[in-house]
Amino acid sequence: MHVDSLSIDRQAQTIALVTSQGQAVHINVARDGDRIKVFQEKLLSLMKGERIVFLKNDRPLKVQNGLTAEIKEIDERGNVTVSIGRKKDITFNIKYQYNYLDHGYAVTDYKSQGQTSKEVIFMTNTEKNNSYNSFYVAMTRGKENIHVYTNNKEKLKEQVKKEVRKTSTLDHVKPEVQKIIPQIQQTRIEQKQVNIPTGRQGR
């Protein structure tokens, strides 16, 4: 959807949009904010041999956000054939089928997950929050050589010692509540067992 204008109501947590076709759209950010994706439209020059990065998941094409590829063929009608990996090529039209693309010579450590390269150049600024997790992802992308560039080597060493743990709701439950959780789960199991229908008894 292309948007010509918008207004934001911070108190009501809503966004009002007017599309290029003149249609008014109201979005409840509190309810639907996690479903919103924003992309910037720009002119991109592409040619055979260039590396590109996909910016949006697409099931029919079987591509994911962050996946990189090399352009093998491209014509004036927008037909593109790219090489994703060994013996894996896909063809699509960037005018009508898929155009969420950018140059793929450099990607973030997040987008690089699941990919490998012969040589990796990793650049990071210690003014941002680096962690063991992001550093590990970056360091395991390279097959042969890895080069690290930073503004403060000693500070980076300290930052990457810290691992970011993913927590669940149960991690924030008080200890006394955690003790009775197994009892609650066991009670649910027993109740299910009691309610199982039994076979018909003969007279």
Disulfide bonds with the S-S distance in Angstrom:
none
